[in-house]
Amino acid sequence: MSDALKLGFAPFAAPAKIGVSGVLFVFCDDGLKFGPATAKALGPAAGLVARAAKAERFTGKSGSTLELIVPEGLKVARLVVIGAGKSSAGKSAGLEQKDLLKLGGLAMGKLPLAASEGVVFAELPGGALKAEQAADIALGVMLRAYAFDRYKTKRKDDEKPPARRSMTIAVGDAPGARAAYARRAAIGGGVLLARDLVNEPANVLYPEEFARRTASLKKVGVAVEVLDLKAMKKLGMHALLGVGQGSARESRVVVMRWNGGKAGEPPVAFIGKGVCFDTGGISIKPAAGMEDMKGDMAGAACVTGLIQALAVRKAKVNAVGVIGLVENMPDGNAQRPGDIVTSMSGQTIEIINTDAEGRLVLADVLWYAAKRFKPKFMVDLATLTGAIIVALGQEYAGMFSNDDKLCERLTKAGELTGELVWRMPLSAAYDKMIDSKFADMKNTGGSRWGGAITAAQFIQRHVADKTPWAHLDIAGTGFDSRQSDINKSWGSGWGVRLLDRLVADYYER
């Protein structure tokens, strides 16, 4: 983050006593009621809030804000009242994690660039939030504070933040909140790593450089192994290698292993598509918007961020992340429509469209992961098809699977984190659409219809040994997605929180 922010926790106190020289953030319900500590801190200023609320038609509706500049009776530069909506009979217990993240994000979003510090009173009319709830608010602050502007060399004076900024979460149990936040900071760090990777330009983050950066995970106990061209050729990864053969940059496969579970216990596996730039190859894309194809490695970025998060929070699980890193470029050595390649599985593939390249990468990496690690399940993430955006927009990722239980768990984790998935169909009728006259299969369905489904059918043919598997098509959520109260970045880091929750709720011992 260019706008570095120090996050901390402190007991409730009057604003002047906890060093607020910037902004005070407080929450109210839809009846404009405050918690007892908040009301005490506001003192006479509570009446000022009531008058301003009436003038501004502020009712405390969830997500709404009311700002008072230099409020009379408070030694702060600004008071921001954030609506938390209905208080559920005066209690805050009904708030879910995603609601608390939103509140933290709203607070961070209202911290002016010129402000050096802020304090958030983690309290609702029902009383102080629990330590873990306060930690969720802090995570929301952390995620919203992210900015990717490392390549900006010039800023106007009014665009320059203070050298040091801080946000303090005031809560009843400050030590407990601090301890609870450590786990959340690990997850947030994984999200920010994924965002950084997605936001990097392709001339900086190409396959070899991406692979090099994964070495930083060794510092937190992750075993990292990089497969070069020689190793991939020996394994027979010709589907993946065919995608990258037109690039001056060599392809790579990276294996990241976190061993936090019982020795010898099968791992959970996560697979990421890492097309560091996608021109479409010989089937070249239109020029308009092609710059966005630097983000075609969002699946690999998510897997990298997830493995880091699991390691930093010392998750009690064995986990493996495998990412296929390539560039899809159209030079004289590039793969052609009509070519036939043999995947690691031994199945042959007729290339119909070189812009249907991500599934070729996944084909080899999924087969490799299943055969080598024999995992409990595999989840792959890929910015795979425009068709899934047509179907689901940017609210949900498309989910395809051969296992109902895994789907149910992913759906529940999505509801809890706000990173939503929607199950899509797989069937033999769609499978026929990728049969080839010349090879075992072709890499597209040959028409515009059901494009996300035929892509998933293709991938399913490379899931070895009936391994439980889910494919998440994140074309609508991985980059340039709908921005939210906890993300204003082009690269979203989508999927890290979803999959961490999946692991935490169902697979840790």
C-alpha positions as CSV (number, residue, x, y, z in Angstrom):
1,M,0.0,0.0,0.0
2,S,1.4,3.4,-1.0
3,D,-0.8,5.0,1.6
4,A,0.7,3.2,4.6
5,L,-1.7,2.9,7.5
6,K,-1.0,1.8,11.1
7,L,-3.8,-0.1,12.7
8,G,-4.3,-0.5,16.4
9,F,-6.7,-1.2,19.2
10,A,-7.4,0.8,22.4
11,P,-10.1,0.8,25.2
12,F,-13.0,3.2,25.0
13,A,-12.2,6.7,26.2
14,A,-13.2,10.3,25.5
15,P,-11.8,11.3,22.1
16,A,-9.3,13.7,23.7
17,K,-7.9,11.0,25.9
18,I,-7.1,8.6,23.1
19,G,-5.3,11.2,21.0
20,V,-7.9,11.9,18.3
21,S,-6.7,15.0,16.4
22,G,-8.2,13.8,13.2
23,V,-11.5,12.0,12.7
24,L,-13.9,10.2,15.1
25,F,-16.1,7.5,13.6
26,V,-19.1,6.3,15.4
27,F,-22.0,3.9,14.5
28,C,-25.7,4.4,15.0
29,D,-28.8,2.3,14.2
30,D,-31.7,3.3,12.1
31,G,-33.2,5.1,15.1
32,L,-30.1,7.3,15.5
33,K,-29.3,5.6,18.7
34,F,-25.7,5.2,19.9
35,G,-24.0,2.7,22.3
36,P,-23.4,3.9,25.9
37,A,-19.6,4.5,25.4
38,T,-20.3,6.4,22.2
39,A,-23.0,8.5,23.7
40,K,-20.6,9.4,26.6
41,A,-17.8,10.3,24.3
42,L,-20.1,12.5,22.2
43,G,-21.6,14.3,25.2
44,P,-23.4,17.5,24.1
45,A,-22.4,16.8,20.5
46,A,-25.1,14.1,20.3
47,G,-27.6,16.9,20.0
48,L,-25.7,18.4,17.1
49,V,-25.8,15.1,15.4
50,A,-29.6,14.9,15.8
51,R,-30.0,18.4,14.3
52,A,-27.6,17.7,11.4
53,A,-29.3,14.3,10.7
54,K,-32.7,16.1,10.4
55,A,-31.3,18.7,8.0
56,E,-29.5,16.0,5.9
57,R,-32.3,13.5,6.1
58,F,-29.9,11.0,7.6
59,T,-31.7,8.1,9.3
60,G,-29.0,5.6,10.1
61,K,-29.8,3.4,7.1
62,S,-27.1,0.7,6.7
63,G,-24.2,2.1,4.7
64,S,-25.2,5.8,5.0
65,T,-22.9,8.4,6.5
66,L,-23.2,11.8,8.1
67,E,-20.2,14.1,8.4
68,L,-19.8,17.1,10.7
69,I,-16.7,19.3,10.2
70,V,-15.1,20.7,13.4
71,P,-18.1,19.6,15.6
72,E,-18.8,21.9,18.5
73,G,-18.0,20.2,21.9
74,L,-15.5,17.7,20.4
75,K,-11.8,18.2,20.1
76,V,-11.7,16.5,16.6
77,A,-11.4,17.8,13.1
78,R,-14.3,15.8,11.9
79,L,-17.1,13.5,13.2
80,V,-18.4,10.8,10.9
81,V,-21.6,8.9,11.9
82,I,-22.0,5.7,10.0
83,G,-25.4,4.0,9.8
84,A,-25.5,0.3,10.7
85,G,-29.2,-0.2,10.0
86,K,-31.6,-2.1,12.2
87,S,-30.1,-3.0,15.5
88,S,-32.1,-6.2,16.0
89,A,-33.8,-5.3,19.3
90,G,-30.8,-3.3,20.4
91,K,-28.3,-6.1,19.8
92,S,-25.3,-6.3,17.5
93,A,-25.0,-10.1,17.5
94,G,-26.9,-10.4,14.2
95,L,-24.1,-8.7,12.3
96,E,-22.2,-11.0,10.0
97,Q,-18.5,-10.7,9.2
98,K,-19.2,-9.2,5.8
99,D,-21.4,-6.5,7.4
100,L,-18.6,-5.6,9.8
101,L,-16.0,-5.5,7.0
102,K,-18.3,-3.1,5.2
103,L,-18.5,-0.8,8.3
104,G,-14.7,-0.8,8.5
105,G,-14.4,-0.1,4.9
106,L,-16.9,2.8,5.1
107,A,-14.9,4.3,7.9
108,M,-11.6,4.1,6.0
109,G,-13.2,5.5,2.9
110,K,-14.3,8.6,4.9
111,L,-10.8,9.3,6.3
112,P,-9.7,12.4,4.4
113,L,-6.4,12.1,2.6
114,A,-5.1,15.0,4.7
115,A,-6.1,13.4,8.0
116,S,-3.3,11.8,10.0
117,E,-5.4,9.7,12.3
118,G,-8.8,8.4,13.1
119,V,-10.6,6.5,15.8
120,V,-13.5,4.0,15.2
121,F,-15.8,3.4,18.2
122,A,-16.6,-0.4,17.7
123,E,-20.0,-0.1,19.4
124,L,-23.6,-0.3,18.5
125,P,-26.7,0.6,20.6
126,G,-26.6,-2.9,22.1
127,G,-23.2,-2.2,23.5
128,A,-19.5,-2.9,22.6
129,L,-18.8,-5.3,19.9
130,K,-17.0,-8.5,20.7
131,A,-13.3,-8.7,20.2
132,E,-13.6,-10.7,17.0
133,Q,-16.2,-8.3,15.6
134,A,-13.9,-5.4,16.2
135,A,-11.1,-7.3,14.5
136,D,-13.4,-7.7,11.5
137,I,-13.9,-3.9,11.4
138,A,-10.2,-3.5,11.4
139,L,-9.9,-6.0,8.5
140,G,-12.4,-3.9,6.5
141,V,-10.2,-0.8,7.2
142,M,-7.1,-2.7,6.0
143,L,-8.7,-3.9,2.8
144,R,-10.2,-0.5,1.9
145,A,-6.9,1.3,2.6
146,Y,-5.1,-0.6,-0.2
147,A,-4.0,1.5,-3.2
148,F,-1.7,0.5,-6.1
149,D,0.1,3.6,-7.3
150,R,3.7,2.7,-7.1
151,Y,4.3,3.8,-10.7
152,K,3.0,7.4,-10.1
153,T,6.0,9.7,-9.8
154,K,4.2,13.0,-9.5
155,R,1.5,14.1,-7.1
156,K,-0.1,17.5,-6.4
157,D,0.3,18.7,-2.9
158,D,-3.4,18.0,-2.1
159,E,-3.0,14.4,-3.3
160,K,-0.1,13.6,-0.9
161,P,-1.2,11.8,2.3
162,P,0.6,12.5,5.6
163,A,3.8,10.6,6.0
164,R,2.2,8.6,8.9
165,R,-1.5,7.7,9.2
166,S,-3.2,5.6,11.9
167,M,-6.6,4.2,12.5
168,T,-7.4,3.0,16.1
169,I,-10.3,0.7,16.8
170,A,-11.8,1.5,20.3
171,V,-13.3,-1.6,21.8
172,G,-14.2,-3.0,25.2
173,D,-11.6,-5.9,24.9
174,A,-8.6,-4.3,23.2
175,P,-6.2,-7.2,23.9
176,G,-8.7,-9.7,22.6
177,A,-9.3,-7.7,19.5
178,R,-5.6,-7.4,18.9
179,A,-5.2,-11.2,19.1
180,A,-8.2,-11.8,16.9
181,Y,-6.9,-9.4,14.3
182,A,-3.6,-11.2,13.9
183,R,-5.4,-14.0,12.1
184,R,-7.4,-11.6,10.0
185,A,-4.3,-9.6,9.1
186,A,-2.8,-12.8,7.7
187,I,-5.9,-13.2,5.4
188,G,-5.9,-9.6,4.5
189,G,-2.2,-9.8,3.6
190,G,-3.0,-12.6,1.2
191,V,-5.7,-10.5,-0.4
192,L,-3.3,-7.6,-0.8
193,L,-0.6,-9.8,-2.3
194,A,-3.1,-11.1,-4.9
195,R,-4.2,-7.5,-5.7
196,D,-0.6,-6.5,-6.1
197,L,0.1,-9.3,-8.5
198,V,-3.0,-8.6,-10.6
199,N,-2.3,-4.9,-10.8
200,E,1.3,-5.3,-12.0
201,P,1.9,-4.6,-15.7
202,A,2.8,-7.5,-17.8
203,N,6.3,-6.1,-18.7
204,V,7.1,-6.3,-15.0
205,L,5.2,-9.4,-14.0
206,Y,5.9,-12.1,-16.6
207,P,6.0,-15.9,-16.0
208,E,9.6,-16.1,-14.7
209,E,9.2,-13.0,-12.5
210,F,5.9,-14.3,-11.1
211,A,7.6,-17.5,-10.2
212,R,10.5,-15.6,-8.7
213,R,8.1,-13.7,-6.4
214,T,6.6,-16.8,-5.0
215,A,10.0,-17.5,-3.4
216,S,9.0,-14.9,-0.8
217,L,6.6,-17.5,0.7
218,K,9.5,-19.5,1.9
219,K,10.0,-16.9,4.6
220,V,6.6,-18.0,6.2
221,G,7.3,-21.7,5.9
222,V,6.0,-22.6,2.4
223,A,8.0,-25.0,0.3
224,V,8.2,-23.6,-3.2
225,E,9.2,-25.6,-6.3
226,V,9.5,-24.1,-9.8
227,L,9.2,-26.3,-12.9
228,D,11.1,-25.0,-15.9
229,L,10.7,-25.9,-19.6
230,K,12.8,-29.0,-19.3
231,A,10.8,-30.3,-16.4
232,M,7.5,-29.6,-18.1
233,K,8.5,-31.2,-21.3
234,K,9.7,-34.3,-19.4
235,L,6.2,-34.5,-17.7
236,G,4.5,-34.1,-21.0
237,M,2.8,-30.8,-20.3
238,H,2.4,-30.0,-24.0
239,A,-1.0,-28.4,-23.7
240,L,0.4,-25.7,-21.4
241,L,3.7,-25.4,-23.3
242,G,1.8,-24.9,-26.6
243,V,0.1,-21.8,-25.2
244,G,3.5,-20.2,-24.3
245,Q,5.5,-21.2,-27.3
246,G,4.8,-17.9,-29.1
247,S,6.3,-15.8,-26.3
248,A,9.8,-14.6,-25.7
249,R,9.1,-15.3,-22.0
250,E,9.5,-18.9,-20.9
251,S,6.6,-20.6,-19.2
252,R,6.7,-21.9,-15.6
253,V,4.7,-24.0,-13.2
254,V,5.0,-23.2,-9.5
255,V,4.2,-25.6,-6.7
256,M,3.6,-24.1,-3.2
257,R,3.2,-26.4,-0.3
258,W,2.0,-25.6,3.3
259,N,2.3,-28.5,5.7
260,G,0.3,-27.5,8.7
261,G,-1.7,-30.7,9.1
262,K,-0.9,-34.2,10.1
263,A,2.1,-35.8,8.4
264,G,1.0,-37.9,5.5
265,E,-2.5,-36.6,5.4
266,P,-3.7,-35.8,1.9
267,P,-3.6,-32.1,1.1
268,V,-6.3,-29.8,-0.1
269,A,-5.3,-28.4,-3.5
270,F,-5.8,-25.1,-5.3
271,I,-5.0,-24.6,-9.0
272,G,-4.6,-21.2,-10.7
273,K,-4.6,-20.0,-14.3
274,G,-1.6,-17.7,-14.7
275,V,-1.7,-16.2,-18.2
276,C,0.4,-13.1,-17.4
277,F,-0.7,-11.5,-20.7
278,D,-3.2,-12.8,-23.2
279,T,-3.2,-11.3,-26.7
280,G,-5.3,-14.2,-27.9
281,G,-2.4,-15.6,-29.8
282,I,-2.9,-16.1,-33.5
283,S,-6.7,-15.8,-32.9
284,I,-5.8,-12.3,-31.7
285,K,-8.2,-10.2,-29.6
286,P,-9.5,-6.8,-30.7
287,A,-7.2,-3.9,-29.6
288,A,-9.9,-2.2,-27.4
289,G,-9.5,-3.2,-23.8
290,M,-6.6,-5.6,-24.5
291,E,-4.6,-3.8,-21.8
292,D,-6.8,-5.5,-19.3
293,M,-5.4,-8.9,-20.2
294,K,-2.5,-8.3,-17.8
295,G,-5.1,-9.5,-15.3
296,D,-5.6,-12.9,-16.9
297,M,-3.5,-14.4,-14.1
298,A,-5.9,-13.5,-11.3
299,G,-6.5,-17.2,-10.6
300,A,-2.8,-17.7,-10.0
301,A,-2.7,-14.6,-7.9
302,C,-5.5,-15.8,-5.7
303,V,-3.8,-19.2,-5.1
304,T,-0.5,-17.5,-4.2
305,G,-2.3,-15.1,-1.8
306,L,-4.3,-17.9,-0.3
307,I,-1.2,-20.1,0.4
308,Q,0.5,-17.2,2.0
309,A,-2.5,-16.5,4.2
310,L,-2.7,-20.1,5.3
311,A,0.9,-20.1,6.2
312,V,1.0,-16.8,8.1
313,R,-2.0,-17.8,10.2
314,K,-0.5,-21.3,10.6
315,A,-3.6,-23.1,9.4
316,K,-3.8,-26.7,10.7
317,V,-4.1,-28.2,7.2
318,N,-1.9,-29.6,4.5
319,A,-2.4,-27.4,1.4
320,V,-0.9,-27.2,-2.0
321,G,-1.1,-24.5,-4.6
322,V,-0.1,-25.1,-8.2
323,I,-0.1,-22.3,-10.8
324,G,0.6,-22.5,-14.5
325,L,2.3,-19.3,-15.7
326,V,2.4,-18.5,-19.4
327,E,2.2,-15.6,-21.9
328,N,-0.1,-16.1,-25.0
329,M,1.6,-14.2,-27.8
330,P,1.3,-14.3,-31.6
331,D,4.9,-14.5,-33.0
332,G,6.1,-16.8,-35.8
333,N,6.4,-19.8,-33.4
334,A,3.0,-19.4,-31.9
335,Q,0.5,-22.2,-31.8
336,R,-1.9,-22.2,-34.7
337,P,-5.6,-23.1,-35.1
338,G,-5.8,-26.6,-36.4
339,D,-2.7,-27.8,-34.4
340,I,-3.1,-30.9,-32.3
341,V,-1.3,-31.2,-29.0
342,T,-1.0,-34.0,-26.5
343,S,-1.8,-33.1,-22.9
344,M,-0.1,-34.6,-19.8
345,S,-3.1,-36.9,-19.5
346,G,-2.2,-38.5,-22.9
347,Q,-5.4,-37.1,-24.4
348,T,-5.1,-35.2,-27.7
349,I,-6.5,-31.7,-28.3
350,E,-7.3,-30.0,-31.5
351,I,-6.8,-26.2,-31.2
352,I,-9.7,-24.5,-32.7
353,N,-9.1,-21.0,-31.2
354,T,-5.8,-20.0,-29.7
355,D,-7.7,-17.5,-27.5
356,A,-9.2,-20.5,-25.6
357,E,-5.8,-20.9,-23.9
358,G,-6.6,-20.9,-20.2
359,R,-8.2,-24.3,-20.2
360,L,-5.1,-25.8,-21.9
361,V,-3.0,-24.5,-19.0
362,L,-5.4,-25.9,-16.4
363,A,-5.6,-29.2,-18.2
364,D,-2.0,-30.1,-17.5
365,V,-1.8,-28.4,-14.1
366,L,-4.9,-30.2,-12.8
367,W,-3.8,-33.6,-14.0
368,Y,-0.3,-33.0,-12.5
369,A,-1.8,-31.9,-9.1
370,A,-4.2,-34.9,-8.9
371,K,-1.6,-37.5,-9.9
372,R,1.2,-36.2,-7.8
373,F,-0.6,-35.1,-4.6
374,K,-3.8,-37.2,-4.6
375,P,-5.6,-34.4,-2.8
376,K,-8.9,-34.4,-0.8
377,F,-10.2,-32.0,-3.4
378,M,-9.1,-29.6,-6.1
379,V,-10.5,-26.1,-6.7
380,D,-9.2,-24.2,-9.7
381,L,-9.7,-20.5,-10.3
382,A,-9.4,-18.9,-13.8
383,T,-10.5,-15.8,-15.5
384,L,-11.7,-18.1,-18.2
385,T,-14.6,-16.9,-20.3
386,G,-16.5,-13.8,-21.2
387,A,-19.5,-16.1,-21.4
388,I,-19.7,-16.3,-17.6
389,I,-19.9,-12.5,-17.3
390,V,-22.8,-12.6,-19.8
391,A,-24.5,-15.2,-17.5
392,L,-23.7,-13.8,-14.1
393,G,-22.4,-10.3,-14.4
394,Q,-19.8,-9.3,-11.8
395,E,-21.7,-10.3,-8.7
396,Y,-21.0,-14.1,-8.7
397,A,-18.2,-16.4,-9.9
398,G,-19.5,-19.4,-12.0
399,M,-19.0,-22.7,-10.2
400,F,-18.8,-26.0,-11.9
401,S,-18.2,-29.2,-10.0
402,N,-18.3,-33.0,-9.9
403,D,-19.0,-33.0,-6.2
404,D,-22.2,-31.8,-4.4
405,K,-20.6,-31.5,-1.0
406,L,-17.8,-29.4,-2.2
407,C,-20.3,-27.1,-4.0
408,E,-22.4,-26.8,-0.8
409,R,-19.4,-25.8,1.2
410,L,-18.1,-23.3,-1.3
411,T,-21.6,-21.8,-1.5
412,K,-21.8,-21.4,2.2
413,A,-18.3,-19.9,2.4
414,G,-19.3,-17.5,-0.3
415,E,-22.4,-16.3,1.6
416,L,-20.4,-15.7,4.8
417,T,-17.6,-13.8,3.1
418,G,-19.6,-12.0,0.4
419,E,-17.4,-13.6,-2.3
420,L,-20.4,-15.3,-4.0
421,V,-20.4,-18.4,-6.3
422,W,-23.3,-19.8,-8.4
423,R,-23.4,-23.4,-9.5
424,M,-23.6,-23.9,-13.2
425,P,-24.5,-27.2,-15.1
426,L,-22.3,-29.9,-16.4
427,S,-23.8,-32.7,-18.6
428,A,-23.0,-35.1,-21.4
429,A,-25.0,-33.0,-23.8
430,Y,-22.5,-30.1,-23.5
431,D,-19.6,-32.6,-23.5
432,K,-20.5,-33.7,-27.0
433,M,-19.9,-30.1,-28.2
434,I,-16.1,-30.4,-27.7
435,D,-15.7,-33.8,-29.4
436,S,-13.3,-33.4,-32.4
437,K,-13.1,-35.2,-35.8
438,F,-9.3,-35.3,-35.6
439,A,-8.4,-35.6,-31.9
440,D,-9.9,-36.7,-28.6
441,M,-11.4,-33.2,-28.1
442,K,-11.2,-29.6,-29.3
443,N,-10.6,-26.6,-27.2
444,T,-13.8,-24.8,-27.8
445,G,-17.4,-25.8,-28.4
446,G,-17.4,-24.2,-31.8
447,S,-20.3,-21.7,-31.2
448,R,-21.2,-18.8,-28.9
449,W,-23.6,-20.9,-26.9
450,G,-22.8,-22.2,-23.5
451,G,-19.2,-21.1,-23.7
452,A,-18.5,-21.2,-20.0
453,I,-20.0,-24.6,-19.7
454,T,-18.1,-26.2,-22.6
455,A,-14.9,-24.7,-21.1
456,A,-15.7,-26.4,-17.8
457,Q,-16.5,-29.7,-19.6
458,F,-13.1,-29.5,-21.3
459,I,-11.4,-29.0,-17.9
460,Q,-13.3,-31.8,-16.3
461,R,-11.8,-34.3,-18.8
462,H,-8.4,-33.6,-17.2
463,V,-9.5,-34.2,-13.6
464,A,-7.7,-37.5,-12.8
465,D,-8.8,-40.3,-10.6
466,K,-12.3,-38.9,-9.9
467,T,-10.9,-36.4,-7.6
468,P,-13.5,-34.1,-6.1
469,W,-13.2,-30.9,-8.1
470,A,-14.7,-27.4,-8.5
471,H,-13.9,-24.9,-11.2
472,L,-14.5,-21.3,-10.4
473,D,-14.7,-19.0,-13.5
474,I,-13.7,-15.6,-12.1
475,A,-13.7,-13.6,-15.3
476,G,-16.3,-11.2,-13.8
477,T,-14.8,-11.0,-10.3
478,G,-11.0,-11.4,-10.6
479,F,-10.2,-7.9,-12.0
480,D,-12.0,-4.8,-13.1
481,S,-14.9,-6.1,-11.0
482,R,-17.7,-4.1,-9.3
483,Q,-15.9,-2.1,-6.6
484,S,-17.2,-2.3,-3.0
485,D,-16.8,-0.7,0.4
486,I,-13.7,-2.9,1.0
487,N,-12.1,-2.7,-2.5
488,K,-11.4,0.3,-4.7
489,S,-8.7,-1.5,-6.6
490,W,-8.7,-2.7,-10.2
491,G,-7.3,-6.0,-9.0
492,S,-9.8,-7.4,-6.5
493,G,-7.9,-10.3,-4.8
494,W,-11.2,-12.2,-5.1
495,G,-11.2,-15.7,-3.8
496,V,-8.6,-15.5,-1.0
497,R,-11.2,-14.9,1.7
498,L,-13.6,-17.4,0.2
499,L,-11.1,-20.3,0.1
500,D,-9.6,-19.5,3.4
501,R,-13.1,-19.7,4.9
502,L,-13.7,-23.0,3.1
503,V,-10.5,-24.4,4.6
504,A,-11.1,-23.0,8.1
505,D,-14.7,-24.2,8.4
506,Y,-14.3,-27.7,6.9
507,Y,-10.8,-29.0,6.6
508,E,-8.6,-27.8,9.5
509,R,-8.0,-30.5,12.1
